[in-house]
Amino acid sequence: MMAVSSNQISLKQDNYSERRNARAPDFNLIQLDPREVIEGVMIDEGYQSEDAPSAGSMREHCPYCSGVQLQLILRYKFVKRSHLFCNSCTRCYDALYPDGTSALALGAMSLA
């Protein structure tokens, strides 16, 4: 049996508290042209493409739709670029760090 000192437990709890209290960075959302992020065709009513599978809801909300969380869409088959998508207004966004780099491009991965 292994004994753990109270100092080690206290250090671990402090590390967890620091991570829990650390605030996630604020992103700037920029709207993207859907033709740049997903394959499709332009029709009179707008841009038409296949439905892309969502990897889940994000904490960011659509700037145009009240309280609608954006969906993360990863590169997969006909999706050209990872992006955030609003199911309500069908707008596409990129999330930029304050320095202007894309948060989605850094962790982008292809599922194809």
N, C-alpha and C positions, 0 to 999 in steps of 0.2 A: 504494500500500500504506500502511496506517495503522499507526503505532506506538502501542502501549499501554504506558503507564508501569507499572512494578512496583507503585507506590503505588495505582494504580487497580485493579489485579488483587487486591492485598491487601485493599482496601476491599470489593470485591465478595465475596471469600471470607469476610470477617468478617461481612458482612450475611447470607450463606447460613448460616453457623455459628449466628448468633443465632436465625434462624428455625427451624433444625433443632432447636436446643436448647429452644426455647419449648414449654412444655407446653400441650396443649389443655385447655380448662376442664373441670372435673368437672361433670357434670350430675346433677341429682336426677330420678329417674324417678318419675312418678306414674301410677298405673293409671287408665285412662279407661273409661267405660262404652261398649261397642261401639256402642250405639244413637246415641251422640253423634258418632261418627266415620265410620260407614259405613251405607248404607241396607240394610235387611234386615227379617226378621220374627222374632219371638220364638216359639220352639217349646218343647215339653216338655224337650228335650235341651239347650237353650240358645239362642243367637242364631245365626240362619242368614243368610248373605249370599253374594253372588257372590265369587269369589276376586279379590282386588285385586292388580294387578301390582306387584312389588317393584322399587324403584329401586336396591337393593343392600343388602349387609350393613353394619352399623354396628359400631363398636368396643365399644358397650355390650352387655352380656349381660343376659338375662332374670334378674330377681332370684329367680324361682321354679324355673327349670330350669338345672341345672348345666352351664355352659359353652356355652349356646346363644346365638349372636349374634342381636340383634334386626334385623329387616328394616325399611328405610325405605319407607313407603307414602305416596306423594304424592297430592294431590287429583286425581281423575280420574273423570269420569262419576259413578258412584255412591258415591265416597269423598267424604264431607263435609268432612273435615279431615285434613291431613297428620299422620301418627303413626308410632310404632314398633310393630312387631308381632312376636310370638313364634310361629313356625311350630309349635312343640312344644305349648304350652299354650293357644294362640290368645288370649292377653291382649294388650290394646292399651295403649300408654304415650305420654306426652308427656315430653319432655326439657326440664327447667327449668334456667336459669342460677341461680347462687347468689342473685341478686336476685329470683328468682321469675318472670322473663319466660320465655316459651316460646322455645326455640331453633328449633323447627320453624315457628312462626308468622312469624318474621322473614324466613326465607328461603323461605317457602311459595310455591309457584307452582302454577298450575292447568294441567293438560295437556289439559283439555277444550276 
